[in-house]
Amino acid sequence: MEILSIGEKIKRSRIYKGITLKDLCEDKISMSKMSSIENNKIKPDEDILKFVAEKLDLRLEYLKQDVREQITTNMSSVGNYKGEELEQYLKFNLEHSTRYCYTDLSLKIIHRLFNYYLETGKYNEVETLIPNYYELYQENVDVEKVYYKDMAMYFFKAEEYLEAITYFDKLCKSADEYNLDDNNIGQNYLYESICYSNLSLFDKASYYINESLNNVEKITDNKIKGEIMTQYLCLELKTSNKFDEQIFRQACECLEEYKDILSESYLRIAKIFSDKGNNEKFNEFMNKSLEARGSSKSYEYANYLIRCLEVLISCGEINKAESISDETLNLAIYFNDVKLIDKAYYYKAQICGCKQEERQMEMYMNLSMDALMKFGTPKQRYKRYMEMGYMYYELQDLQESLKYFSLANRIKNKL
């Protein structure tokens, strides 16, 4: 796959066929003009294109397609690519759109690439992309709404909730200016509520989710409606120990076609019931979550199992966690995803720790550490170094403990 300007096509074909500039031009075109065309300094007119196409035995339509048209055509078929092929395809087209200063095309491509990285959890790549994205946004502030939403979702998924709130707040305050519909407004309030909830600022979290819930009838997207109701249920249960059965049924109805999201909703509710000490309800909703999701050999299912392990271990359900840990690890290895592998080994280590299987715990923690070092941010590495330090301290291996605490301190000074 390559993208060539009209001038590059002419020059490459001419040289390949052993035709000199003088022979190509004959007495029809000046050599200086043709040289300027080949070097992209001027655009050829229709008559010149027809003449050159005939002389070089090129299809006229091929010759006429400039870089902008080629990139536009490429982007229309972007749906044919997945995974790393999609990443390389987007990066290739972004490189050329940037080179030829097609800012509008570059913004569309970088938006797609940015969201691909978010969906696949490649936050290091997102951080690398942000300066370029910001520079392009500065050249075309008409895309401010898209840029703010992308940045909000990046900080949200990276668990940088204060930064995420800043961008969601900008979107909410400028809803009229950005022509946001009720679905978008409701979703922004939803995410803002989740951010505040994760920061344990429950009054603000309740304010924003109530803003969404009060206007939920205006929302036409059932997925967003169901997620809003789930967030409301979780907050009420967490702060007031209340569970509105009617809203729960409505949420389930809205999410009936979205089994993956429904299972995540059950999982969130299960976790809160466990925190409240209601093991009966915890088991009920944990089982609902697993049943709604169903087993599959998919990347999304592997991520879901990781979240289940996190909940089960935090709730002290070690036997249940162990029962799905092997399947989780096998899927992580099958997809050869370093982030999944890190988490799968990490939770295996936690399970072994709870069972006093110290040698196994140490082995899995080191395997997890090896995976994390391939992608982890400084903040993630610092946290893991500290965990390793404490683990070896508990194992009475003071030399290893000191090593990891020292590594953590080196990073801490740079955070």
C-alpha positions in Angstrom: 0.0 0.0 0.0 1.3 3.4 -0.9 0.1 6.9 -1.5 1.6 9.0 -4.3 1.0 12.5 -5.5 0.3 13.1 -9.1 3.8 14.4 -9.6 5.3 11.4 -7.9 3.3 9.0 -10.1 4.5 10.8 -13.3 8.1 10.9 -12.1 8.2 7.3 -11.0 6.6 6.0 -14.1 8.8 8.1 -16.4 12.0 6.9 -14.7 10.8 3.3 -14.6 10.2 3.3 -18.4 13.5 5.1 -19.1 12.0 8.2 -20.5 13.8 11.5 -20.1 12.0 14.7 -19.1 12.7 16.1 -22.5 11.3 13.0 -24.3 8.2 13.2 -22.1 7.6 16.8 -22.8 8.2 16.8 -26.5 7.1 20.2 -27.8 3.8 20.0 -25.9 4.9 21.1 -22.4 7.9 23.1 -21.2 10.5 21.1 -19.2 10.4 23.6 -16.4 6.7 23.2 -16.0 6.8 19.4 -16.1 9.6 19.5 -13.5 7.4 21.7 -11.2 4.6 19.2 -11.7 6.8 16.3 -10.7 8.0 18.1 -7.6 4.4 19.0 -6.5 4.9 22.7 -7.0 2.0 23.1 -9.4 -1.0 21.1 -10.4 -1.4 19.9 -14.0 -4.5 20.7 -15.9 -6.7 18.2 -17.6 -5.0 18.4 -21.0 -1.6 17.8 -19.5 -2.9 14.8 -17.6 -4.4 13.3 -20.7 -1.2 13.8 -22.6 1.0 12.3 -19.9 -1.3 9.4 -19.3 -1.2 8.5 -23.0 2.6 9.0 -23.2 3.3 6.8 -20.1 0.5 4.3 -20.8 -1.2 5.1 -17.4 -4.9 5.0 -16.7 -6.2 8.6 -16.6 -8.3 8.0 -13.5 -5.3 6.6 -11.6 -3.2 9.6 -12.6 -5.9 12.1 -11.7 -6.3 10.8 -8.1 -4.3 13.1 -5.9 -3.1 12.4 -2.3 -6.3 13.8 -0.7 -8.5 11.6 -2.8 -6.4 8.5 -2.1 -6.5 9.1 1.7 -10.3 9.7 1.5 -10.7 6.5 -0.4 -8.5 4.6 2.0 -10.5 5.8 5.0 -13.8 4.7 3.4 -12.5 1.1 3.6 -11.1 1.4 7.2 -13.8 -1.0 8.4 -12.1 -3.9 6.6 -9.2 -3.7 9.1 -8.9 -4.9 12.7 -6.3 -5.1 15.4 -2.8 -4.2 14.6 -3.6 -4.0 10.9 -6.1 -1.3 11.7 -3.5 0.5 13.8 -0.9 0.4 11.0 -3.4 1.4 8.4 -4.5 4.5 10.4 -0.9 5.5 11.2 0.1 5.2 7.5 -2.8 7.4 6.4 -2.2 9.9 9.2 1.4 10.2 8.2 0.5 11.2 4.7 -2.4 13.5 5.6 0.0 15.3 8.0 2.7 15.5 5.4 0.4 17.2 2.9 -1.2 19.4 5.6 -4.7 18.1 5.2 -5.7 19.1 8.7 -9.4 18.1 8.4 -8.4 14.5 7.3 -5.7 14.3 9.9 -8.2 15.1 12.6 -10.6 12.4 11.4 -7.9 9.9 11.3 -6.3 10.8 14.6 -9.8 10.6 16.2 -10.1 7.0 15.0 -6.6 6.1 16.0 -7.1 7.7 19.5 -10.3 5.7 20.1 -8.7 2.5 18.8 -6.0 2.9 21.5 -8.6 3.7 24.1 -10.6 0.6 23.2 -7.5 -1.7 23.4 -6.1 -0.1 26.5 -2.9 1.2 24.9 -2.6 4.3 27.1 1.1 4.8 26.4 0.3 5.2 22.7 -2.5 7.6 23.6 -0.1 9.7 25.6 2.3 9.8 22.6 -0.6 10.8 20.3 -2.0 13.6 22.5 0.6 16.4 21.5 -0.1 15.8 17.8 -3.9 15.7 18.4 -3.7 19.0 20.4 -1.7 20.7 17.7 -4.2 19.7 15.0 -7.1 20.8 17.3 -5.5 24.2 17.7 -5.6 24.5 13.9 -9.3 23.7 13.7 -11.2 24.6 16.8 -14.4 23.5 15.1 -13.6 20.0 16.3 -13.4 21.2 20.0 -16.4 19.0 21.0 -14.8 15.8 19.6 -11.4 16.7 21.1 -12.9 17.3 24.5 -14.9 14.1 24.4 -11.9 12.1 23.4 -9.8 13.6 26.1 -12.5 13.1 28.7 -12.8 9.4 27.8 -9.0 8.9 27.9 -8.7 10.4 31.4 -11.8 8.4 32.5 -10.5 5.1 31.3 -7.0 5.9 32.7 -8.7 6.5 36.1 -7.5 10.1 36.1 -10.9 11.2 37.3 -10.2 14.9 38.2 -8.9 15.5 34.7 -11.8 13.7 33.2 -14.3 15.8 35.1 -12.6 19.0 33.7 -13.4 17.9 30.1 -16.9 16.4 30.9 -17.7 19.7 32.6 -16.7 21.7 29.6 -18.9 19.6 27.4 -21.9 19.9 29.8 -21.5 23.7 30.2 -21.3 24.2 26.4 -24.1 21.7 25.5 -26.1 24.3 23.5 -23.0 25.7 21.7 -22.0 22.1 20.7 -25.5 21.2 19.7 -25.4 18.1 22.0 -28.6 16.0 22.0 -30.2 14.6 25.1 -28.4 11.3 24.6 -25.0 13.0 24.7 -25.9 15.3 27.6 -27.2 12.4 29.6 -24.1 10.3 28.9 -21.7 13.1 29.9 -23.6 13.6 33.2 -23.4 9.8 33.7 -19.6 9.7 33.3 -19.2 12.8 35.5 -21.2 11.1 38.2 -19.1 7.9 38.0 -15.9 10.0 38.2 -17.1 11.7 41.4 -18.3 8.4 42.8 -14.8 6.8 42.2 -13.4 9.8 44.1 -15.8 9.1 47.0 -17.5 12.5 46.4 -20.9 11.0 46.6 -22.9 14.2 47.0 -21.6 15.5 43.6 -22.0 12.0 42.1 -25.7 12.0 43.2 -26.2 15.5 41.8 -25.1 14.6 38.3 -26.8 11.2 38.1 -30.1 12.9 39.3 -29.7 15.4 36.5 -29.5 12.5 34.1 -32.3 10.5 35.7 -34.7 13.5 35.8 -34.4 13.8 32.0 -34.1 10.1 31.2 -37.4 10.0 29.3 -35.8 12.3 26.7 -33.0 9.9 26.1 -33.7 7.6 23.2 -30.6 5.3 23.5 -31.6 2.4 25.7 -28.0 1.6 26.5 -27.4 5.0 28.0 -30.7 4.9 29.8 -29.8 1.6 31.4 -26.4 2.7 32.4 -27.8 5.9 34.0 -30.3 3.8 36.0 -27.5 1.4 37.1 -25.4 4.3 38.3 -28.3 5.6 40.3 -29.0 2.2 41.8 -25.3 1.8 42.8 -25.1 5.2 44.4 -28.4 4.8 46.3 -27.2 1.3 47.5 -23.8 2.6 48.5 -24.9 5.8 50.3 -28.4 5.0 51.6 -28.5 1.2 51.6 -31.6 1.5 49.4 -32.4 -0.5 46.3 -35.2 0.6 44.0 -36.6 -2.6 42.5 -38.7 -0.6 39.9 -35.7 1.3 38.6 -33.8 -2.0 38.6 -36.4 -3.7 36.4 -36.4 -0.7 34.0 -32.6 -0.8 33.8 -32.8 -4.5 32.9 -35.4 -3.9 30.3 -33.2 -1.2 28.7 -30.1 -3.4 28.7 -31.9 -6.6 27.6 -30.3 -6.3 24.1 -26.9 -5.3 25.6 -25.9 -8.5 27.5 -22.3 -7.4 28.1 -23.3 -4.1 29.7 -26.1 -5.9 31.7 -23.6 -8.3 33.1 -21.3 -5.4 34.1 -24.3 -3.8 35.8 -25.0 -6.9 37.8 -21.3 -7.1 38.7 -21.2 -3.6 40.0 -24.3 -4.2 42.2 -22.9 -7.5 43.4 -19.7 -5.7 44.6 -21.7 -3.1 46.6 -23.9 -5.8 48.2 -20.7 -7.6 49.3 -19.3 -4.4 50.7 -22.5 -4.1 52.7 -22.0 -7.6 54.1 -25.1 -9.0 52.2 -23.5 -12.2 50.9 -26.9 -13.6 49.8 -27.5 -10.7 47.4 -23.8 -10.7 46.4 -24.1 -14.3 45.2 -27.4 -13.6 43.5 -26.1 -10.7 41.4 -22.7 -12.4 40.8 -24.5 -15.4 39.3 -26.8 -13.1 37.3 -23.7 -11.4 35.9 -22.0 -14.7 34.9 -25.3 -16.0 33.4 -26.0 -12.8 31.4 -22.5 -12.8 30.0 -22.2 -16.4 29.0 -18.8 -18.0 28.2 -17.0 -17.2 24.9 -13.6 -17.2 23.4 -13.5 -13.5 22.9 -11.2 -10.7 24.0 -14.1 -8.9 25.6 -14.9 -11.9 27.7 -11.3 -12.2 28.8 -11.5 -8.6 30.1 -14.8 -9.3 31.8 -13.3 -12.3 33.7 -10.4 -10.0 34.8 -13.0 -7.7 36.3 -14.8 -10.6 37.9 -11.5 -11.8 39.5 -11.0 -8.3 40.9 -14.4 -8.2 42.5 -14.3 -11.8 43.8 -10.9 -11.4 45.4 -11.8 -8.0 47.0 -14.9 -9.7 48.4 -13.0 -12.6 49.8 -14.6 -15.1 47.5 -11.3 -16.9 46.9 -12.7 -20.3 45.8 -14.9 -18.7 43.2 -12.0 -16.6 42.0 -9.8 -19.6 41.7 -12.5 -21.4 39.7 -12.3 -18.9 36.9 -8.6 -17.9 37.2 -7.2 -20.7 34.9 -9.8 -19.8 32.2 -8.8 -16.2 32.5 -5.1 -16.9 32.2 -5.6 -19.3 29.2 -7.5 -16.6 27.3 -4.9 -14.0 28.1 -2.2 -16.2 26.7 -4.4 -17.2 23.7 -4.8 -13.5 22.8 -1.1 -12.8 23.6 -2.2 -9.6 25.2 0.4 -8.3 27.6 -2.1 -6.3 29.7 -4.4 -9.3 30.1 -1.4 -11.5 30.9 -0.3 -9.0 33.6 -3.7 -9.0 35.3 -4.3 -12.7 35.0 -1.0 -13.5 36.7 -1.5 -10.7 39.2 -4.8 -12.1 40.4 -3.4 -15.7 40.4 -0.8 -14.3 42.8 -3.4 -12.7 45.0 -5.4 -16.0 45.2 -2.2 -17.9 46.1 -1.4 -15.3 48.8 -4.9 -15.7 50.3 -4.3 -19.5 50.4 -0.8 -19.0 52.0 0.9 -20.6 49.0 3.9 -18.3 49.2 6.1 -19.9 46.5 3.3 -19.8 43.9 2.4 -16.3 44.9 6.0 -15.1 44.4 6.2 -16.9 41.0 3.0 -15.4 39.7 3.8 -11.9 40.9 7.2 -12.0 39.1 5.5 -13.2 35.9 3.0 -10.4 36.3 5.8 -7.9 36.9 7.6 -9.1 33.7 4.4 -8.4 31.7 3.8 -5.0 33.3 7.3 -3.8 32.5 6.4 -4.0 28.8 3.7 -1.4 28.9 3.3 0.1 32.4 3.2 3.8 33.0 5.6 5.2 35.7 2.7 5.4 38.1 1.7 1.8 37.5 5.4 0.6 37.9 5.7 2.6 41.1 2.6 1.0 42.6 3.8 -2.5 41.6 7.3 -2.0 42.9 5.8 -1.1 46.2 3.7 -4.2 46.2 6.7 -6.3 45.4 8.6 -4.7 48.2 5.9 -5.4 50.7 5.5 -9.0 49.4 9.2 -9.7 49.9 9.2 -8.0 53.3 6.4 -10.4 54.4 8.4 -13.3 52.9 11.4 -12.1 55.0 13.6 -11.6 51.9 14.9 -8.2 52.9 17.4 -7.9 50.1 14.7 -8.3 47.4 12.4 -6.1 49.4 14.9 -3.3 49.6 15.6 -3.6 45.9 12.0 -3.0 45.0 11.5 -0.2 47.5 14.6 1.5 46.0 13.2 1.2 42.5 9.9 2.6 43.7 11.6 5.6 45.3 13.5 6.4 42.0 10.2 6.6 40.1 8.4 8.5 42.9 10.8 11.4 42.6 9.8 11.7 38.9 6.0 11.4 39.3 
